[in-house]
């Protein structure tokens, strides 16, 4: 397996939707909005096996102090192979010195992010208004 991790400025929308559907993410039901959101991120890191998109993560940032990582997903066929960690490492090269790095994690993603150096944010509690149902 020879996976290429790169920062991407433009990507085929159908490849994105296919990846999101494989992971059963509800944002795949809004393909145009999802695509626009990713294309307008501060950073979009993608993972490729040849011409197959097998993972991606995006970052939203003020460019100086704070970065938020809304999405990180790896195709189910490629999970557990270190691809998510490679994407996080690429983000750390860019944002590692920022004052605050934020994300929301649930399920098995919690342990993954702990292994990447993230920790529960003190006594804070995640709160949201969410239109999907995959995080109940």
BAMI-120610 format. One record per residue: residue number from 0; x, y, z of N, C-alpha, C in turn; chain. Coordinates in nm, 2 decimals. Example, Ala and Ser with C-alpha at 12.3 -4.5 7.8 and 13.67 -1.06 7.14 Angstrom:
<nodes>
NODE   i    n_x    n_y    n_z   ca_x   ca_y   ca_z    c_x    c_y    c_z ch
NODE   0   1.32  -0.57   0.78   1.23  -0.45   0.78   1.32  -0.33   0.78  A
NODE   1   1.28  -0.22   0.71   1.37  -0.11   0.71   1.29   0.00   0.79  A
</nodes>
This chain:
<nodes>
NODE   i    n_x    n_y    n_z   ca_x   ca_y   ca_z    c_x    c_y    c_z ch
NODE   0   0.08  -0.12   0.00   0.00   0.00   0.00   0.09   0.12   0.00  A
NODE   1   0.07   0.21  -0.10   0.15   0.33  -0.11   0.05   0.45  -0.11  A
NODE   2   0.03   0.50   0.00  -0.07   0.61   0.02   0.00   0.74   0.01  A
NODE   3  -0.05   0.83  -0.07   0.00   0.97  -0.08  -0.09   1.06   0.00  A
NODE   4  -0.03   1.14   0.09  -0.10   1.24   0.17  -0.06   1.38   0.11  A
NODE   5  -0.16   1.46   0.08  -0.13   1.59   0.02  -0.23   1.69   0.06  A
NODE   6  -0.19   1.82   0.06  -0.29   1.93   0.07  -0.34   1.95  -0.06  A
NODE   7  -0.48   1.96  -0.07  -0.55   1.97  -0.19  -0.63   2.10  -0.20  A
NODE   8  -0.63   2.16  -0.32  -0.70   2.28  -0.34  -0.83   2.25  -0.42  A
NODE   9  -0.83   2.15  -0.51  -0.94   2.12  -0.59  -0.95   1.97  -0.60  A
NODE  10  -1.07   1.91  -0.59  -1.09   1.77  -0.59  -1.23   1.74  -0.66  A
NODE  11  -1.24   1.63  -0.72  -1.36   1.58  -0.78  -1.47   1.56  -0.68  A
NODE  12  -1.59   1.62  -0.70  -1.70   1.61  -0.60  -1.75   1.47  -0.58  A
NODE  13  -1.76   1.39  -0.69  -1.81   1.26  -0.68  -1.72   1.17  -0.60  A
NODE  14  -1.59   1.19  -0.60  -1.50   1.11  -0.52  -1.52   1.14  -0.37  A
NODE  15  -1.55   1.27  -0.34  -1.58   1.31  -0.20  -1.70   1.24  -0.15  A
NODE  16  -1.81   1.25  -0.23  -1.94   1.19  -0.19  -1.93   1.04  -0.17  A
NODE  17  -1.86   0.98  -0.26  -1.84   0.83  -0.25  -1.77   0.80  -0.11  A
NODE  18  -1.67   0.87  -0.08  -1.60   0.85   0.05  -1.69   0.88   0.17  A
NODE  19  -1.77   0.98   0.17  -1.86   1.01   0.28  -1.97   0.91   0.29  A
NODE  20  -2.02   0.86   0.17  -2.13   0.76   0.18  -2.07   0.63   0.23  A
NODE  21  -1.95   0.60   0.19  -1.89   0.47   0.25  -1.88   0.47   0.40  A
NODE  22  -1.87   0.59   0.45  -1.86   0.61   0.60  -1.99   0.64   0.66  A
NODE  23  -2.10   0.65   0.58  -2.23   0.67   0.63  -2.25   0.81   0.70  A
NODE  24  -2.18   0.91   0.65  -2.19   1.04   0.71  -2.31   1.11   0.64  A
NODE  25  -2.39   1.17   0.72  -2.51   1.24   0.67  -2.48   1.36   0.58  A
NODE  26  -2.37   1.42   0.59  -2.33   1.53   0.51  -2.33   1.49   0.36  A
NODE  27  -2.32   1.36   0.33  -2.32   1.32   0.19  -2.46   1.34   0.13  A
NODE  28  -2.56   1.36   0.21  -2.69   1.39   0.16  -2.71   1.53   0.11  A
NODE  29  -2.60   1.61   0.13  -2.60   1.75   0.09  -2.47   1.77   0.01  A
NODE  30  -2.46   1.71  -0.11  -2.34   1.70  -0.18  -2.28   1.84  -0.22  A
NODE  31  -2.37   1.93  -0.27  -2.32   2.06  -0.31  -2.27   2.14  -0.20  A
NODE  32  -2.34   2.14  -0.08  -2.30   2.22   0.03  -2.17   2.16   0.09  A
NODE  33  -2.16   2.02   0.10  -2.04   1.96   0.15  -1.92   2.00   0.06  A
NODE  34  -1.94   1.99  -0.07  -1.83   2.03  -0.15  -1.78   2.17  -0.13  A
NODE  35  -1.88   2.26  -0.13  -1.85   2.40  -0.11  -1.78   2.42   0.03  A
NODE  36  -1.83   2.36   0.13  -1.76   2.37   0.26  -1.62   2.32   0.26  A
NODE  37  -1.59   2.21   0.20  -1.46   2.16   0.19  -1.37   2.25   0.11  A
NODE  38  -1.42   2.30   0.00  -1.34   2.38  -0.09  -1.31   2.52  -0.02  A
NODE  39  -1.39   2.56   0.07  -1.37   2.68   0.14  -1.30   2.67   0.28  A
NODE  40  -1.25   2.55   0.31  -1.18   2.53   0.43  -1.04   2.60   0.42  A
NODE  41  -0.98   2.62   0.53  -0.85   2.68   0.53  -0.75   2.58   0.48  A
NODE  42  -0.77   2.45   0.51  -0.69   2.34   0.46  -0.77   2.22   0.43  A
NODE  43  -0.74   2.15   0.33  -0.80   2.02   0.30  -0.69   1.92   0.27  A
NODE  44  -0.67   1.82   0.36  -0.57   1.72   0.34  -0.64   1.59   0.29  A
NODE  45  -0.58   1.54   0.18  -0.64   1.42   0.13  -0.54   1.30   0.12  A
NODE  46  -0.60   1.18   0.12  -0.51   1.06   0.12  -0.56   0.98  -0.01  A
NODE  47  -0.46   0.94  -0.09  -0.49   0.87  -0.21  -0.41   0.74  -0.23  A
NODE  48  -0.49   0.64  -0.28  -0.43   0.51  -0.32  -0.44   0.51  -0.47  A
NODE  49  -0.34   0.56  -0.54  -0.35   0.58  -0.68  -0.44   0.70  -0.71  A
NODE  50  -0.55   0.67  -0.79  -0.64   0.78  -0.81  -0.77   0.77  -0.73  A
NODE  51  -0.76   0.68  -0.63  -0.88   0.66  -0.54  -0.86   0.74  -0.41  A
NODE  52  -0.96   0.82  -0.38  -0.96   0.90  -0.26  -1.00   0.81  -0.14  A
NODE  53  -0.91   0.79  -0.05  -0.93   0.70   0.06  -0.94   0.77   0.20  A
NODE  54  -0.91   0.90   0.20  -0.93   0.97   0.33  -0.92   1.12   0.31  A
NODE  55  -0.97   1.19   0.40  -0.96   1.34   0.40  -0.98   1.40   0.53  A
NODE  56  -0.93   1.51   0.55  -0.96   1.59   0.67  -0.95   1.74   0.63  A
NODE  57  -1.03   1.82   0.70  -1.03   1.96   0.67  -1.01   2.04   0.80  A
NODE  58  -0.96   2.17   0.78  -0.94   2.26   0.89  -1.00   2.39   0.86  A
NODE  59  -1.06   2.45   0.96  -1.11   2.59   0.96  -1.03   2.67   1.06  A
NODE  60  -0.97   2.78   1.02  -0.88   2.85   1.11  -0.89   3.00   1.09  A
NODE  61  -0.85   3.07   1.20  -0.83   3.22   1.19  -0.69   3.25   1.13  A
NODE  62  -0.61   3.15   1.12  -0.48   3.16   1.06  -0.37   3.20   1.16  A
NODE  63  -0.40   3.22   1.28  -0.30   3.26   1.38  -0.30   3.18   1.51  A
NODE  64  -0.42   3.17   1.57  -0.43   3.12   1.71  -0.52   2.99   1.72  A
NODE  65  -0.62   2.99   1.64  -0.72   2.88   1.66  -0.75   2.81   1.53  A
NODE  66  -0.76   2.67   1.54  -0.79   2.59   1.43  -0.89   2.49   1.48  A
NODE  67  -0.99   2.46   1.39  -1.10   2.36   1.42  -1.09   2.26   1.31  A
NODE  68  -1.10   2.13   1.35  -1.09   2.02   1.25  -1.23   1.96   1.25  A
NODE  69  -1.32   2.00   1.15  -1.45   1.95   1.14  -1.46   1.80   1.10  A
NODE  70  -1.38   1.76   1.00  -1.40   1.63   0.94  -1.26   1.56   0.93  A
NODE  71  -1.26   1.44   0.96  -1.15   1.35   0.93  -1.21   1.21   0.91  A
NODE  72  -1.20   1.16   0.79  -1.26   1.03   0.76  -1.17   0.95   0.67  A
NODE  73  -1.17   0.82   0.69  -1.09   0.73   0.61  -1.19   0.62   0.56  A
NODE  74  -1.17   0.58   0.44  -1.26   0.48   0.38  -1.25   0.35   0.47  A
NODE  75  -1.37   0.29   0.50  -1.37   0.17   0.58  -1.27   0.06   0.54  A
NODE  76  -1.24   0.04   0.41  -1.15  -0.06   0.36  -1.01  -0.02   0.40  A
NODE  77  -0.98   0.10   0.44  -0.84   0.15   0.47  -0.82   0.19   0.61  A
NODE  78  -0.92   0.17   0.70  -0.91   0.21   0.84  -0.82   0.12   0.91  A
NODE  79  -0.75   0.17   1.01  -0.66   0.09   1.09  -0.52   0.07   1.03  A
NODE  80  -0.49   0.15   0.92  -0.36   0.14   0.85  -0.28   0.26   0.87  A
NODE  81  -0.32   0.35   0.96  -0.23   0.47   0.99  -0.26   0.59   0.90  A
NODE  82  -0.36   0.58   0.81  -0.39   0.70   0.72  -0.45   0.82   0.80  A
NODE  83  -0.54   0.79   0.89  -0.59   0.90   0.97  -0.48   0.97   1.05  A
NODE  84  -0.38   0.90   1.10  -0.27   0.95   1.17  -0.18   1.04   1.08  A
NODE  85  -0.16   0.99   0.96  -0.08   1.06   0.86  -0.15   1.20   0.83  A
NODE  86  -0.28   1.20   0.82  -0.35   1.33   0.80  -0.34   1.42   0.92  A
NODE  87  -0.35   1.37   1.04  -0.34   1.45   1.16  -0.19   1.50   1.16  A
NODE  88  -0.10   1.42   1.13   0.04   1.47   1.13   0.07   1.58   1.03  A
NODE  89   0.00   1.57   0.92   0.01   1.68   0.82  -0.05   1.81   0.87  A
NODE  90  -0.16   1.80   0.94  -0.22   1.92   1.01  -0.13   1.97   1.11  A
NODE  91  -0.06   1.88   1.19   0.03   1.93   1.30   0.15   2.01   1.24  A
NODE  92   0.19   1.97   1.12   0.30   2.05   1.06   0.26   2.19   1.04  A
NODE  93   0.13   2.21   1.01   0.08   2.35   0.97   0.03   2.42   1.10  A
NODE  94  -0.04   2.35   1.19  -0.11   2.42   1.30  -0.05   2.38   1.43  A
NODE  95   0.05   2.30   1.44   0.10   2.25   1.57   0.14   2.35   1.67  A
NODE  96   0.17   2.47   1.63   0.21   2.58   1.72   0.10   2.67   1.75  A
NODE  97  -0.02   2.65   1.70  -0.14   2.73   1.73  -0.17   2.72   1.88  A
NODE  98  -0.23   2.82   1.94  -0.27   2.83   2.08  -0.38   2.73   2.11  A
NODE  99  -0.47   2.71   2.01  -0.58   2.62   2.04  -0.62   2.54   1.92  A
NODE 100  -0.62   2.41   1.93  -0.67   2.32   1.83  -0.79   2.24   1.88  A
NODE 101  -0.90   2.25   1.81  -1.03   2.20   1.85  -1.08   2.09   1.76  A
NODE 102  -1.16   2.00   1.81  -1.24   1.90   1.73  -1.34   1.84   1.82  A
NODE 103  -1.44   1.78   1.76  -1.54   1.70   1.83  -1.53   1.56   1.79  A
NODE 104  -1.52   1.47   1.89  -1.50   1.33   1.86  -1.61   1.25   1.94  A
NODE 105  -1.65   1.14   1.88  -1.74   1.04   1.96  -1.70   0.90   1.92  A
NODE 106  -1.75   0.80   1.99  -1.73   0.66   1.96  -1.58   0.63   1.96  A
NODE 107  -1.55   0.54   1.86  -1.41   0.50   1.86  -1.31   0.61   1.82  A
NODE 108  -1.36   0.72   1.77  -1.27   0.83   1.73  -1.21   0.89   1.85  A
NODE 109  -1.27   0.88   1.97  -1.21   0.94   2.09  -1.08   0.88   2.12  A
NODE 110  -1.07   0.75   2.12  -0.94   0.68   2.14  -0.83   0.72   2.04  A
NODE 111  -0.88   0.72   1.91  -0.79   0.76   1.80  -0.73   0.90   1.83  A
NODE 112  -0.81   1.00   1.86  -0.76   1.13   1.89  -0.67   1.14   2.01  A
NODE 113  -0.71   1.07   2.11  -0.62   1.06   2.23  -0.48   1.01   2.19  A
NODE 114  -0.47   0.91   2.11  -0.34   0.86   2.06  -0.27   0.97   1.98  A
NODE 115  -0.34   1.06   1.92  -0.28   1.17   1.84  -0.24   1.29   1.93  A
NODE 116  -0.27   1.28   2.06  -0.23   1.39   2.15  -0.34   1.48   2.20  A
NODE 117  -0.46   1.46   2.15  -0.57   1.54   2.19  -0.62   1.49   2.33  A
NODE 118  -0.68   1.58   2.40  -0.74   1.54   2.53  -0.87   1.62   2.55  A
NODE 119  -0.95   1.56   2.65  -1.08   1.63   2.68  -1.04   1.77   2.73  A
NODE 120  -1.12   1.87   2.68  -1.10   2.01   2.71  -1.15   2.05   2.85  A
NODE 121  -1.07   2.02   2.95  -1.11   2.06   3.09  -1.25   2.01   3.12  A
NODE 122  -1.33   2.09   3.18  -1.47   2.06   3.21  -1.57   2.10   3.11  A
NODE 123  -1.52   2.13   2.99  -1.61   2.18   2.88  -1.70   2.07   2.84  A
NODE 124  -1.81   2.11   2.78  -1.90   2.01   2.72  -1.93   2.05   2.58  A
NODE 125  -1.92   1.95   2.49  -1.96   1.98   2.35  -2.11   2.01   2.34  A
NODE 126  -2.14   2.11   2.26  -2.28   2.14   2.24  -2.30   2.17   2.09  A
NODE 127  -2.42   2.14   2.04  -2.44   2.17   1.90  -2.59   2.17   1.86  A
NODE 128  -2.62   2.22   1.75  -2.75   2.20   1.68  -2.71   2.12   1.56  A
NODE 129  -2.75   2.00   1.55  -2.70   1.91   1.44  -2.82   1.85   1.36  A
NODE 130  -2.80   1.85   1.23  -2.91   1.80   1.14  -2.90   1.66   1.11  A
NODE 131  -2.79   1.59   1.14  -2.78   1.45   1.11  -2.83   1.36   1.23  A
NODE 132  -2.82   1.23   1.21  -2.86   1.14   1.32  -2.76   1.03   1.35  A
NODE 133  -2.64   1.03   1.29  -2.55   0.92   1.31  -2.47   0.93   1.44  A
NODE 134  -2.49   1.03   1.52  -2.41   1.05   1.64  -2.50   1.04   1.77  A
NODE 135  -2.61   0.97   1.75  -2.70   0.96   1.87  -2.65   0.86   1.97  A
</nodes>
